[in-house]
Amino acid sequence: MLTAEENNLLTRTGPDTPMGQYFRRFWQPVALSSELREPDGPPVRVNILGEELVGFRDTDGRIGLIDSHCPHRGANLFFGRNEECGLRCVYHGWKFDVDGKAMDLPNVPPGVRMHNTMRVKAYPTREYGEYIWAYMGPSAEELPGGTLPEVPQLEFGQIAPENRYVTKQLLECNWAQIIEGDLDTSHFSFLHMPAPNVPSNQNPDAPADERRLRWIRNDPMPQFSIKEHEVGFVVGGMRDADGEKYWRMTQYMLPSHGTGPSAMPGETYFGFTVVPVADEASWVFTYAWNPDRVIGDEERAKLRKGHGVIAELGSDYVPLKNRSNDFMIDREVQKHSTFTGVKGLAEQDAMIQQSQGYIADRTRENLTATDAAIVRFRRTVMEGAQGLASGTEPAAPRRHDYYKTRPGSWFAAEGVPFDDVLLERFGDPLGRVPAG
């Protein structure tokens, strides 16, 4: 349970909040590269961390991310003309480059100082893993060492494009609820299972076979182990499995990267990054990757229709099953077939996370031992935000190479400690990807 003040610290991410400033110390994905596919193509709205921005790819292929409102009269630059290495406001023709510098002020007389000083707010951008990332924190000159941190080197961005699948989806709730849902492996024993009267454990939307699902279903109280690493922590949930132990391991990386825990060696991994739109909605940038093989047409078609952490989406990246239609819950299916009556693993997660409210009231909750990872997450991120507010810059943004971690499943004999399970499964005591 948190106090009201602690809940506000955790959930509020506007520019003038401690958590908002903390998020701004890290690179954030803000759009798919495919949304700005062509030079001089249409701009896109980018609403992120409480700010209204507009993104565009200029004539030379560079990405601009600037304030959406022209500094002249406040017209929205989303309606602007993307031409000749700049975005031109259609109201009075003011034009800005990717760095926010005014290129042309056609209704300002020649020689006026404004031609040299006029700027619109702009943020640095990078492309990595078919996403556009932005850094919304202090300028390089204001940071220790005089340089910006690097984009986190998540593994999906370091493999061939044909080995990954990336998209994004909009969820109408606070960012922390989404991370907490991922860290809570105990819910899988209920939320993603068949109805109690159904003997089969099969779930075609889950990235795990019937055998693993049976052990998850039969043991709703996994024992948790947590190990901290350079940019967060790895969580292991251990369940009984016919004389062995079945481990599901999830990576949490600061400030808002999570992973699905089901993959066995050779299977496709799932991960996501949550970026607040504002306090009551979030973009979830979801990705699937397989370092061992190409993700073929059949698997891609399955992902496009929704699988694992990826929901079935409309053209606007809003899940087809959403808050407005009660996630298309079917009460007859709930009675006779599935625990929820909602189709889709990601949709079931989204439904329950959003059912907690746009911002969950954590002053009313009653936690149990299976919430250990949630408690650790809250403490980790809140301490980071409080430390920054007291003048201590977070170390994780400068540890970009340590973001190359993997989640996954493993079977081990009774009594094998978590450290050894991680070594057996990943070849590393923290689930990091070995070099080479």
KEDO-799025 format. One line per 5 residues: number of its first residue (from 1); their letters; for each residue x, y, z of N, C-alpha, C. Coordinates in steps of 0.1 Angstrom, whole numbers, plus 5000, padded with zeros to 4 digits. Example, Ala and Ser with C-alpha at 12.3 -4.5 7.8 and 13.67 -1.06 7.14 Angstrom:
1	as	5132:4943:5078:5123:4955:5078:5132:4967:5078; 5128:4978:5071:5137:4989:5071:5129:5000:5079 $
# end
This chain:
1	mltae	5008:4988:5000:5000:5000:5000:5009:5013:5000; 5005:5022:4992:5012:5035:4992:5003:5046:4998; 5009:5056:5003:5001:5068:5007:4997:5076:4994; 4988:5085:4996:4984:5093:4985:4995:5101:4979; 5004:5106:4987:5015:5113:4982:5025:5104:4974 $
6	ennll	5027:5092:4979:5036:5083:4972:5030:5079:4959; 5017:5077:4959:5010:5073:4946:5011:5084:4936; 5010:5097:4940:5012:5108:4931:5027:5108:4926; 5036:5106:4935:5050:5106:4930:5052:5095:4919; 5047:5083:4921:5048:5072:4912:5042:5075:4898 $
11	trtgp	5030:5081:4899:5021:5081:4887:5022:5094:4879; 5026:5105:4885:5025:5118:4878:5038:5121:4870; 5037:5123:4857:5048:5124:4849:5049:5137:4840; 5042:5147:4844:5042:5160:4837:5056:5166:4839; 5059:5177:4831:5072:5183:4830:5077:5188:4844 $
16	dtpmg	5068:5192:4853:5071:5198:4865:5070:5188:4877; 5070:5175:4875:5069:5165:4885:5083:5158:4886; 5086:5152:4898:5098:5144:4900:5099:5132:4890; 5088:5125:4889:5088:5113:4880:5089:5118:4865; 5082:5129:4862:5084:5134:4848:5098:5138:4845 $
21	qyfrr	5105:5144:4854:5119:5148:4852:5127:5135:4851; 5124:5125:4859:5132:5113:4859:5130:5106:4845; 5118:5105:4840:5116:5099:4827:5124:5107:4816; 5125:5120:4818:5132:5128:4807:5147:5126:4808; 5152:5119:4817:5166:5116:4817:5170:5104:4809 $
26	fwqpv	5159:5097:4804:5161:5085:4795:5156:5088:4781; 5162:5082:4771:5156:5082:4758:5143:5074:4758; 5133:5080:4751:5119:5074:4750:5115:5071:4736; 5110:5059:4733:5104:5058:4719:5092:5066:4718; 5090:5073:4707:5079:5082:4705:5071:5079:4693 $
31	alsse	5076:5071:4684:5069:5068:4671:5075:5056:4665; 5068:5050:4656:5074:5040:4647:5081:5047:4635; 5093:5042:4631:5100:5047:4620:5091:5047:4608; 5082:5037:4606:5073:5036:4595:5063:5047:4595; 5060:5053:4606:5050:5064:4606:5056:5077:4599 $
36	lrepd	5069:5077:4598:5076:5088:4591:5085:5082:4580; 5079:5074:4571:5086:5065:4562:5094:5073:4552; 5088:5084:4546:5094:5091:4535:5099:5105:4538; 5110:5109:4533:5114:5123:4534:5104:5132:4528; 5101:5143:4535:5091:5153:4531:5077:5147:4531 $
41	gppvr	5075:5136:4539:5062:5130:4540:5053:5137:4550; 5041:5133:4553:5032:5139:4562:5038:5139:4576; 5037:5150:4584:5041:5150:4598:5031:5141:4606; 5035:5138:4618:5026:5130:4627:5026:5137:4641; 5014:5136:4647:5013:5141:4661:5020:5132:4670 $
46	vnilg	5027:5137:4680:5034:5130:4690:5031:5136:4703; 5021:5130:4710:5017:5134:4723:5024:5125:4734; 5033:5131:4741:5041:5122:4750:5045:5130:4762; 5045:5124:4774:5049:5130:4787:5043:5144:4789; 5030:5144:4785:5022:5157:4788:5025:5168:4778 $
51	eelvg	5032:5165:4767:5036:5176:4758:5030:5172:4744; 5025:5183:4737:5020:5181:4723:5031:5185:4714; 5036:5175:4706:5047:5177:4697:5043:5172:4683; 5051:5175:4673:5049:5170:4660:5062:5165:4655; 5062:5154:4648:5074:5147:4642:5073:5148:4627 $
56	frdtd	5085:5149:4621:5086:5149:4606:5099:5145:4602; 5100:5139:4590:5113:5135:4584:5116:5145:4572; 5127:5151:4573:5130:5162:4564:5135:5156:4550; 5138:5165:4541:5143:5162:4528:5155:5153:4528; 5164:5155:4538:5176:5147:4539:5174:5134:4548 $
61	grigl	5162:5131:4552:5159:5119:4560:5161:5121:4575; 5164:5133:4579:5166:5136:4594:5152:5137:4600; 5151:5133:4613:5139:5133:4620:5139:5146:4629; 5128:5153:4628:5125:5165:4637:5114:5162:4646; 5116:5166:4659:5105:5165:4669:5104:5178:4676 $
66	idshc	5094:5186:4673:5093:5200:4677:5079:5202:4683; 5079:5213:4691:5066:5218:4697:5056:5219:4686; 5043:5214:4688:5033:5214:4678:5028:5228:4675; 5030:5238:4683:5024:5251:4681:5035:5261:4676; 5031:5267:4665:5040:5277:4660:5042:5289:4670 $
71	phrga	5054:5294:4672:5056:5305:4682:5050:5318:4677; 5046:5319:4665:5040:5332:4660:5026:5334:4666; 5016:5326:4662:5003:5328:4667:4997:5315:4672; 5005:5304:4674:5000:5292:4680:4993:5282:4671; 4994:5284:4658:4988:5275:4649:4995:5261:4650 $
76	nlffg	4988:5250:4648:4993:5237:4649:5002:5233:4637; 5014:5230:4640:5023:5227:4629:5021:5213:4623; 5012:5205:4629:5008:5192:4623:5002:5195:4609; 4996:5206:4607:4990:5209:4594:5000:5216:4585; 5013:5216:4589:5023:5223:4581:5027:5216:4569 $
81	rneec	5035:5223:4561:5041:5218:4548:5055:5213:4552; 5057:5200:4549:5071:5194:4551:5078:5196:4538; 5087:5205:4537:5093:5208:4524:5107:5214:4526; 5116:5210:4517:5130:5216:4516:5136:5218:4530; 5137:5206:4537:5145:5205:4549:5139:5213:4561 $
86	glrcv	5125:5215:4561:5119:5222:4572:5104:5220:4571; 5098:5223:4583:5083:5223:4584:5078:5237:4584; 5069:5240:4575:5064:5254:4573:5050:5255:4578; 5047:5264:4587:5034:5267:4592:5026:5273:4580; 5013:5267:4579:5005:5272:4568:4997:5285:4571 $
91	yhgwk	4999:5290:4583:4991:5302:4587:4998:5314:4581; 5011:5316:4584:5019:5327:4579:5032:5324:4573; 5035:5311:4571:5047:5307:4564:5060:5305:4572; 5059:5306:4585:5071:5305:4593:5076:5290:4592; 5089:5289:4590:5094:5275:4587:5106:5272:4597 $
96	fdvdg	5106:5259:4602:5116:5255:4612:5123:5242:4607; 5136:5241:4611:5143:5229:4607:5142:5219:4619; 5149:5208:4617:5147:5197:4627:5153:5201:4641; 5161:5211:4641:5167:5216:4654:5158:5227:4660; 5147:5230:4654:5139:5241:4659:5142:5255:4655 $
101	kamdl	5153:5256:4647:5157:5270:4643:5149:5275:4631; 5145:5288:4632:5137:5294:4621:5145:5295:4609; 5140:5289:4598:5146:5290:4585:5141:5301:4576; 5128:5305:4578:5122:5315:4570:5110:5321:4578; 5110:5335:4579:5099:5342:4585:5095:5352:4575 $
106	pnvpp	5086:5348:4566:5084:5357:4554:5076:5369:4557; 5069:5370:4569:5062:5382:4572:5069:5391:4582; 5082:5388:4584:5091:5396:4593:5100:5404:4584; 5101:5417:4586:5110:5425:4577:5124:5421:4577; 5131:5422:4566:5146:5419:4566:5153:5427:4576 $
111	gvrmh	5164:5421:4582:5172:5428:4591:5168:5427:4606; 5155:5423:4608:5150:5422:4622:5157:5410:4629; 5161:5413:4641:5169:5403:4649:5162:5389:4650; 5149:5390:4650:5141:5378:4651:5145:5367:4641; 5150:5371:4630:5154:5361:4620:5165:5352:4625 $
116	ntmrv	5173:5357:4634:5184:5349:4639:5181:5342:4652; 5171:5347:4660:5169:5342:4673:5157:5333:4674; 5148:5334:4665:5135:5327:4667:5137:5312:4666; 5132:5305:4675:5133:5290:4676:5119:5285:4681; 5117:5272:4678:5106:5265:4684:5113:5253:4692 $
121	kaypt	5107:5249:4703:5113:5238:4711:5115:5226:4703; 5126:5220:4703:5130:5208:4696:5137:5198:4705; 5135:5185:4702:5142:5175:4710:5151:5166:4701; 5162:5162:4706:5171:5153:4699:5164:5140:4696; 5166:5134:4684:5160:5121:4681:5171:5112:4675 $
126	reyge	5168:5099:4676:5176:5088:4671:5166:5078:4665; 5171:5069:4656:5163:5058:4651:5170:5045:4656; 5163:5036:4662:5169:5024:4667:5158:5013:4668; 5160:5002:4662:5150:4991:4662:5137:4994:4656; 5137:5003:4645:5125:5007:4638:5116:5016:4646 $
131	yiway	5121:5021:4657:5114:5032:4664:5122:5045:4663; 5115:5056:4665:5121:5069:4666:5121:5072:4681; 5133:5075:4687:5135:5078:4701:5138:5093:4703; 5134:5098:4714:5136:5112:4717:5142:5114:4731; 5151:5123:4732:5156:5127:4745:5150:5140:4749 $
136	mgpsa	5142:5141:4760:5135:5153:4764:5140:5159:4777; 5152:5155:4781:5158:5160:4793:5166:5173:4790; 5175:5176:4800:5183:5188:4798:5193:5187:4786; 5197:5198:4782:5207:5198:4771:5220:5192:4775; 5228:5188:4765:5241:5181:4769:5249:5190:4778 $
141	eelpg	5249:5203:4775:5257:5212:4783:5253:5213:4798; 5241:5209:4801:5236:5209:4815:5239:5196:4822; 5243:5186:4815:5245:5173:4821:5260:5170:4825; 5262:5161:4835:5276:5158:4838:5283:5152:4826; 5295:5157:4823:5303:5152:4812:5300:5159:4799 $
146	gtlpe	5289:5167:4799:5286:5175:4787:5281:5168:4775; 5276:5156:4777:5271:5148:4766:5257:5142:4770; 5249:5138:4760:5237:5131:4762:5240:5116:4764; 5231:5109:4771:5233:5095:4772:5229:5089:4758; 5231:5076:4757:5228:5069:4744:5215:5062:4746 $
151	vpqle	5209:5058:4734:5196:5051:4734:5199:5037:4740; 5190:5032:4749:5193:5019:4755:5194:5008:4744; 5204:5000:4746:5207:4990:4735:5200:4977:4738; 5186:4978:4737:5178:4966:4738:5181:4956:4727; 5181:4943:4730:5185:4934:4720:5178:4934:4707 $
156	fgqia	5165:4937:4707:5157:4936:4695:5162:4946:4685; 5168:4957:4689:5173:4967:4680:5186:4963:4674; 5193:4953:4678:5206:4949:4674:5206:4937:4664; 5194:4932:4661:5194:4921:4652:5187:4925:4639; 5188:4916:4629:5183:4920:4616:5168:4923:4616 $
161	penry	5163:4932:4608:5149:4935:4609:5139:4923:4606; 5144:4914:4598:5136:4902:4596:5134:4893:4608; 5142:4895:4618:5142:4887:4630:5133:4894:4641; 5127:4905:4638:5119:4912:4648:5106:4917:4642; 5097:4920:4651:5084:4926:4647:5081:4937:4657 $
166	vtkql	5078:4949:4653:5076:4960:4662:5063:4967:4658; 5056:4972:4669:5044:4980:4667:5042:4988:4680; 5031:4994:4681:5027:5002:4694:5012:5001:4696; 5008:5003:4708:4994:5003:4711:4991:5013:4722; 4979:5018:4722:4974:5028:4731:4966:5022:4742 $
171	lecnw	4970:5024:4755:4962:5020:4767:4958:5032:4775; 4945:5031:4779:4939:5043:4786:4941:5041:4801; 4953:5041:4806:4956:5040:4820:4970:5045:4823; 4973:5047:4835:4986:5052:4839:4997:5042:4836; 5009:5047:4833:5020:5038:4829:5024:5028:4840 $
176	aqiie	5023:5031:4853:5028:5022:4863:5019:5009:4864; 5006:5010:4861:4998:4999:4861:5002:4988:4851; 5007:4993:4840:5011:4984:4829:5024:4976:4833; 5034:4983:4839:5046:4977:4844:5042:4967:4855; 5034:4971:4864:5031:4962:4875:5024:4950:4871 $
181	gdldt	5015:4951:4860:5008:4939:4855:5018:4929:4849; 5029:4934:4843:5039:4925:4837:5047:4918:4848; 5050:4925:4859:5058:4919:4870:5050:4909:4878; 5037:4909:4877:5029:4900:4885:5026:4887:4877; 5035:4878:4878:5033:4865:4871:5023:4856:4877 $
186	shfsf	5019:4859:4890:5009:4851:4896:4995:4852:4889; 4992:4863:4883:4979:4865:4877:4977:4856:4865; 4988:4851:4859:4987:4842:4848:4978:4829:4851; 4979:4825:4864:4972:4813:4868:4956:4815:4867; 4952:4827:4865:4938:4830:4865:4934:4838:4852 $
191	lhmpa	4939:4850:4850:4935:4859:4840:4936:4852:4826; 4946:4844:4823:4948:4839:4810:4945:4825:4808; 4937:4819:4817:4934:4805:4817:4920:4802:4812; 4917:4789:4809:4903:4785:4806:4894:4787:4818; 4881:4786:4815:4872:4786:4827:4874:4774:4836 $
196	pnvps	4871:4775:4849:4874:4764:4858:4869:4750:4854; 4857:4750:4846:4851:4737:4842:4858:4731:4830; 4867:4738:4824:4874:4733:4812:4886:4726:4815; 4887:4713:4812:4899:4705:4816:4912:4708:4809; 4911:4713:4796:4923:4716:4788:4929:4729:4794 $
201	nqnpd	4942:4730:4793:4949:4742:4797:4954:4750:4785; 4950:4746:4773:4954:4753:4761:4950:4767:4760; 4958:4776:4755:4955:4790:4752:4963:4794:4740; 4957:4794:4728:4964:4797:4716:4970:4811:4715; 4965:4820:4723:4970:4834:4723:4982:4835:4732 $
206	apade	4985:4825:4740:4997:4826:4749:5009:4820:4743; 5021:4826:4744:5033:4821:4739:5039:4810:4748; 5031:4800:4751:5036:4788:4759:5027:4776:4755; 5033:4764:4756:5026:4752:4753:5017:4748:4765; 5009:4738:4762:4999:4733:4771:5005:4728:4784 $
211	rrlrw	5017:4722:4783:5023:4716:4795:5027:4727:4804; 5033:4738:4799:5037:4749:4808:5025:4756:4814; 5015:4757:4806:5002:4764:4810:4996:4756:4822; 4997:4743:4821:4991:4734:4832:4998:4737:4845; 5011:4738:4845:5018:4741:4857:5015:4755:4863 $
216	irndp	5014:4764:4853:5010:4778:4858:4996:4778:4864; 4987:4771:4858:4973:4770:4862:4972:4763:4876; 4980:4753:4878:4979:4745:4890:4986:4751:4902; 4995:4761:4900:5002:4767:4911:5000:4782:4911; 4990:4787:4918:4987:4802:4917:4996:4810:4927 $
221	mpqfs	5005:4803:4934:5013:4811:4944:5028:4808:4941; 5033:4813:4930:5047:4812:4927:5056:4818:4937; 5068:4812:4939:5077:4818:4949:5087:4827:4941; 5088:4840:4946:5096:4850:4938:5110:4851:4943; 5119:4853:4934:5133:4857:4936:5136:4869:4928 $
226	ikehe	5143:4878:4933:5147:4891:4926:5162:4894:4927; 5168:4897:4916:5182:4901:4916:5183:4914:4909; 5189:4924:4915:5192:4937:4909:5203:4936:4899; 5202:4944:4889:5214:4945:4880:5216:4960:4877; 5224:4963:4867:5229:4977:4865:5218:4987:4861 $
231	vgfvv	5207:4982:4855:5197:4991:4850:5183:4986:4855; 5182:4978:4865:5169:4974:4870:5170:4961:4878; 5162:4951:4874:5163:4939:4881:5156:4928:4873; 5160:4915:4876:5153:4904:4870:5146:4896:4880; 5133:4892:4877:5124:4885:4886:5123:4871:4882 $
236	ggmrd	5123:4861:4891:5120:4847:4888:5108:4843:4896; 5098:4837:4889:5087:4831:4896:5088:4816:4895; 5088:4809:4906:5091:4795:4906:5078:4787:4909; 5074:4778:4901:5062:4769:4904:5066:4755:4904; 5058:4747:4910:5059:4732:4910:5056:4727:4896 $
241	adgek	5064:4717:4892:5062:4711:4878:5066:4696:4878; 5057:4688:4884:5058:4674:4883:5072:4669:4888; 5076:4673:4900:5089:4669:4906:5100:4679:4902; 5099:4687:4893:5108:4698:4890:5103:4711:4894; 5110:4722:4891:5105:4735:4893:5105:4743:4879 $
246	ywrmt	5094:4749:4877:5093:4757:4864:5094:4772:4868; 5105:4778:4861:5108:4792:4864:5104:4800:4852; 5097:4812:4855:5094:4822:4845:5101:4835:4849; 5110:4840:4840:5119:4851:4844:5116:4864:4835; 5114:4875:4842:5110:4887:4836:5121:4898:4839 $
251	qymlp	5124:4906:4829:5134:4916:4831:5126:4930:4832; 5130:4937:4843:5125:4951:4844:5137:4960:4842; 5136:4970:4833:5147:4979:4831:5142:4993:4831; 5149:5002:4838:5145:5016:4841:5144:5024:4828; 5134:5033:4827:5123:5034:4838:5111:5026:4835 $
256	shgtg	5109:5021:4822:5096:5015:4819:5097:5004:4808; 5108:4996:4808:5109:4985:4799:5105:4972:4806; 5097:4964:4800:5093:4951:4805:5094:4940:4795; 5093:4928:4799:5094:4916:4790:5083:4906:4794; 5080:4898:4784:5072:4886:4787:5081:4874:4791 $
261	psamp	5077:4866:4801:5086:4856:4807:5085:4842:4801; 5078:4840:4790:5075:4826:4787:5085:4819:4778; 5093:4826:4770:5101:4820:4760:5111:4809:4765; 5111:4798:4759:5122:4788:4760:5132:4790:4749; 5144:4784:4751:5154:4787:4740:5149:4784:4726 $
266	getyf	5152:4793:4717:5147:4791:4703:5134:4798:4701; 5126:4800:4711:5113:4807:4709:5114:4822:4708; 5104:4828:4703:5104:4843:4702:5102:4850:4715; 5110:4860:4717:5109:4868:4729:5099:4880:4727; 5093:4884:4738:5084:4896:4738:5089:4906:4748 $
271	gftvv	5088:4919:4744:5091:4930:4753:5083:4942:4749; 5084:4952:4758:5077:4964:4756:5083:4976:4763; 5080:4988:4759:5084:5000:4766:5072:5009:4767; 5069:5013:4780:5057:5021:4783:5061:5036:4783; 5055:5044:4776:5057:5059:4776:5044:5066:4779 $
276	pvade	5044:5074:4790:5031:5081:4793:5028:5091:4782; 5015:5091:4777:5010:5102:4769:5008:5113:4778; 5000:5110:4788:4998:5119:4800:4995:5109:4811; 4991:5114:4823:4990:5105:4834:4979:5095:4833; 4969:5096:4824:4958:5087:4823:4958:5079:4810 $
281	aswvf	4969:5079:4803:4970:5071:4790:4985:5069:4787; 4988:5058:4780:5001:5054:4777:5003:5048:4764; 5014:5051:4757:5018:5043:4745:5026:5032:4750; 5023:5020:4745:5031:5008:4748:5037:5004:4735; 5050:5005:4734:5058:5001:4722:5062:4987:4724 $
286	tyawn	5055:4978:4716:5057:4964:4718:5066:4958:4707; 5073:4948:4711:5082:4942:4701:5084:4927:4704; 5085:4919:4693:5089:4905:4694:5102:4903:4686; 5111:4895:4692:5124:4893:4685:5129:4879:4687; 5136:4874:4677:5142:4861:4678:5156:4861:4673 $
291	pdrvi	5166:4861:4682:5180:4862:4678:5185:4850:4670; 5177:4839:4670:5182:4827:4663:5176:4824:4649; 5165:4831:4646:5159:4828:4633:5150:4840:4628; 5147:4839:4616:5138:4849:4610:5124:4847:4615; 5117:4858:4618:5102:4857:4621:5095:4857:4607 $
296	gdeer	5090:4845:4603:5084:4843:4590:5071:4849:4588; 5065:4847:4576:5052:4853:4573:5041:4848:4581; 5041:4835:4584:5030:4830:4592:5030:4835:4606; 5042:4836:4612:5043:4842:4626:5040:4857:4626; 5044:4864:4616:5041:4878:4615:5026:4880:4614 $
301	aklrk	5019:4872:4606:5005:4873:4605:4998:4871:4618; 5003:4861:4626:4998:4859:4639:5000:4871:4648; 5011:4877:4647:5014:4889:4656:5005:4900:4652; 5003:4902:4639:4994:4913:4634:4980:4911:4639; 4976:4899:4641:4962:4896:4646:4961:4896:4661 $
306	ghgvi	4973:4898:4668:4974:4898:4682:4979:4885:4688; 4990:4886:4695:4996:4874:4701:5006:4879:4712; 5006:4871:4723:5015:4875:4734:5012:4889:4739; 5022:4898:4740:5019:4911:4746:5013:4921:4735; 5012:4916:4723:5007:4925:4712:4992:4922:4710 $
311	aelgs	4985:4933:4710:4970:4932:4708:4967:4934:4693; 4955:4930:4690:4950:4932:4676:4946:4947:4675; 4951:4954:4665:4951:4968:4665:4943:4974:4653; 4937:4986:4655:4932:4993:4644:4943:5001:4637; 4939:5008:4626:4949:5016:4619:4955:5027:4627 $
316	dyvpl	4948:5031:4638:4953:5042:4646:4961:5037:4658; 4964:5024:4658:4971:5017:4669:4964:5016:4682; 4951:5018:4681:4942:5016:4693:4937:5001:4692; 4939:4993:4703:4934:4980:4703:4919:4979:4699; 4915:4970:4691:4901:4968:4686:4892:4965:4698 $
321	knrsn	4898:4958:4708:4890:4956:4720:4896:4966:4731; 4887:4975:4735:4892:4986:4743:4882:4990:4753; 4885:5000:4761:4876:5005:4771:4862:5009:4766; 4862:5014:4754:4849:5019:4748:4839:5008:4745; 4844:4996:4743:4834:4985:4740:4836:4974:4750 $
326	dfmid	4840:4977:4762:4842:4967:4773:4850:4955:4769; 4860:4958:4760:4869:4948:4755:4862:4936:4749; 4850:4939:4744:4842:4928:4737:4840:4916:4746; 4838:4918:4759:4836:4907:4768:4824:4899:4764; 4825:4886:4763:4814:4876:4760:4811:4868:4773 $
331	revqk	4800:4871:4779:4797:4864:4792:4794:4850:4790; 4790:4845:4779:4788:4831:4777:4801:4824:4775; 4810:4830:4768:4824:4825:4767:4830:4825:4781; 4828:4835:4789:4834:4835:4803:4828:4824:4811; 4815:4821:4809:4809:4811:4817:4814:4797:4814 $
336	hstft	4816:4795:4801:4818:4781:4796:4832:4778:4791; 4840:4789:4787:4852:4786:4779:4865:4792:4785; 4865:4805:4788:4877:4812:4793:4874:4819:4806; 4884:4821:4814:4883:4828:4827:4877:4842:4826; 4880:4849:4815:4876:4863:4814:4864:4865:4804 $
341	gvkgl	4863:4857:4794:4854:4860:4783:4859:4871:4774; 4872:4875:4775:4878:4885:4766:4889:4877:4758; 4889:4879:4745:4898:4871:4737:4911:4879:4735; 4922:4872:4737:4935:4878:4735:4943:4880:4748; 4955:4876:4749:4963:4877:4761:4966:4892:4764 $
346	aeqda	4970:4900:4754:4973:4914:4756:4960:4921:4760; 4949:4917:4753:4936:4923:4756:4931:4921:4771; 4934:4908:4775:4930:4905:4789:4939:4913:4799; 4952:4915:4796:4960:4923:4805:4955:4938:4804; 4952:4943:4792:4948:4957:4791:4934:4959:4798 $
351	miqqs	4926:4949:4797:4913:4950:4803:4914:4952:4819; 4922:4943:4824:4923:4943:4839:4931:4955:4844; 4941:4959:4837:4949:4971:4841:4941:4983:4840; 4933:4985:4830:4924:4997:4828:4913:4996:4838; 4908:4984:4842:4897:4983:4852:4901:4989:4865 $
356	qgyia	4914:4990:4868:4919:4995:4881:4916:5011:4882; 4912:5016:4871:4910:5031:4870:4921:5037:4861; 4918:5049:4857:4928:5056:4848:4941:5058:4856; 4940:5060:4869:4952:5060:4878:4948:5052:4890; 4954:5040:4892:4950:5031:4903:4952:5038:4917 $
361	drtre	4943:5036:4926:4944:5041:4940:4951:5031:4948; 4964:5033:4950:4971:5023:4957:4970:5024:4972; 4963:5034:4977:4961:5035:4991:4950:5025:4996; 4944:5018:4987:4933:5009:4991:4937:4994:4989; 4948:4992:4984:4952:4978:4981:4957:4970:4993 $
366	nltat	4957:4957:4992:4962:4948:5003:4972:4938:4996; 4985:4941:4997:4994:4933:4990:4997:4919:4997; 5002:4910:4989:5006:4897:4994:5020:4893:4990; 5025:4882:4994:5039:4878:4991:5041:4877:4976; 5031:4874:4968:5033:4874:4953:5034:4887:4947 $
371	daaiv	5033:4898:4954:5035:4911:4949:5049:4917:4952; 5058:4908:4955:5072:4912:4958:5078:4921:4947; 5077:4917:4935:5083:4924:4924:5077:4938:4922; 5064:4939:4925:5057:4952:4923:5062:4961:4934; 5064:4956:4946:5070:4965:4957:5084:4969:4953 $
376	rfrrt	5092:4960:4947:5106:4964:4944:5106:4974:4932; 5097:4972:4923:5096:4982:4912:5093:4996:4917; 5083:4997:4926:5079:5010:4931:5090:5016:4938; 5097:5009:4947:5108:5014:4954:5119:5019:4945; 5122:5011:4935:5133:5014:4926:5131:5027:4919 $
381	vmega	5119:5028:4913:5117:5040:4904:5114:5052:4913; 5108:5051:4924:5105:5062:4933:5118:5068:4939; 5127:5059:4943:5139:5063:4948:5147:5071:4938; 5147:5066:4925:5154:5073:4914:5148:5087:4912; 5135:5088:4912:5129:5102:4910:5132:5111:4922 $
386	qglas	5131:5105:4934:5135:5114:4946:5149:5118:4946; 5158:5108:4942:5172:5112:4942:5175:5123:4932; 5169:5122:4920:5170:5133:4910:5165:5146:4915; 5154:5146:4922:5148:5158:4928:5158:5164:4938; 5166:5156:4944:5176:5161:4954:5189:5164:4948 $
391	gtepa	5190:5163:4935:5203:5166:4928:5212:5155:4924; 5207:5143:4925:5215:5131:4921:5211:5126:4908; 5219:5127:4897:5215:5123:4884:5215:5107:4884; 5205:5101:4877:5205:5086:4877:5216:5081:4869; 5221:5069:4873:5232:5063:4866:5228:5055:4854 $
396	aprrh	5215:5049:4854:5211:5040:4844:5211:5045:4830; 5208:5058:4827:5208:5063:4813:5222:5062:4807; 5232:5062:4815:5246:5061:4809:5251:5046:4808; 5242:5037:4812:5246:5023:4811:5238:5016:4800; 5238:5023:4788:5230:5018:4777:5233:5004:4773 $
401	dyykt	5245:5000:4774:5249:4986:4769:5243:4975:4778; 5239:4979:4791:5234:4968:4800:5219:4965:4798; 5213:4972:4788:5199:4970:4785:5197:4957:4776; 5208:4951:4772:5207:4939:4764:5205:4927:4772; 5193:4925:4776:5189:4914:4785:5178:4905:4779 $
406	rpgsw	5176:4893:4784:5166:4884:4779:5157:4879:4791; 5144:4877:4788:5136:4870:4797:5135:4856:4793; 5127:4848:4800:5124:4834:4795:5121:4824:4806; 5118:4812:4801:5114:4801:4810:5125:4791:4811; 5124:4783:4822:5134:4772:4824:5129:4762:4834 $
411	faaeg	5134:4749:4832:5131:4739:4842:5143:4736:4850; 5142:4734:4863:5153:4731:4871:5149:4721:4882; 5159:4714:4887:5156:4704:4898:5153:4712:4911; 5146:4705:4919:5143:4710:4933:5155:4715:4940; 5155:4727:4945:5166:4732:4953:5177:4739:4945 $
416	vpfdd	5176:4740:4932:5186:4748:4924:5183:4763:4927; 5193:4770:4931:5190:4785:4934:5188:4793:4922; 5182:4804:4923:5179:4813:4912:5191:4817:4904; 5202:4820:4911:5215:4823:4904:5219:4813:4894; 5218:4800:4898:5221:4789:4889:5211:4787:4878 $
421	vller	5199:4790:4881:5188:4789:4870:5191:4799:4859; 5195:4811:4863:5198:4822:4854:5210:4818:4845; 5220:4812:4852:5232:4808:4845:5229:4797:4835; 5221:4787:4839:5217:4776:4830:5209:4781:4818; 5200:4790:4820:5191:4794:4810:5198:4804:4800 $
426	fgdpl	5206:4814:4806:5211:4825:4798:5226:4825:4796; 5233:4817:4804:5247:4818:4804:5253:4830:4811; 5244:4837:4819:5248:4849:4826:5240:4849:4839; 5246:4854:4850:5239:4853:4863:5228:4864:4865; 5226:4873:4854:5215:4883:4855:5207:4883:4843 $
431	grvpa	5209:4873:4834:5201:4873:4822:5205:4882:4811; 5218:4887:4812:5223:4896:4802:5227:4887:4790; 5227:4893:4778:5231:4886:4766:5246:4885:4765; 5252:4873:4765:5267:4872:4765:5272:4879:4752; 5284:4885:4754:5290:4892:4743:5295:4882:4732 $
436	g	5295:4887:4720:5300:4878:4709:5289:4870:4703 $
# end
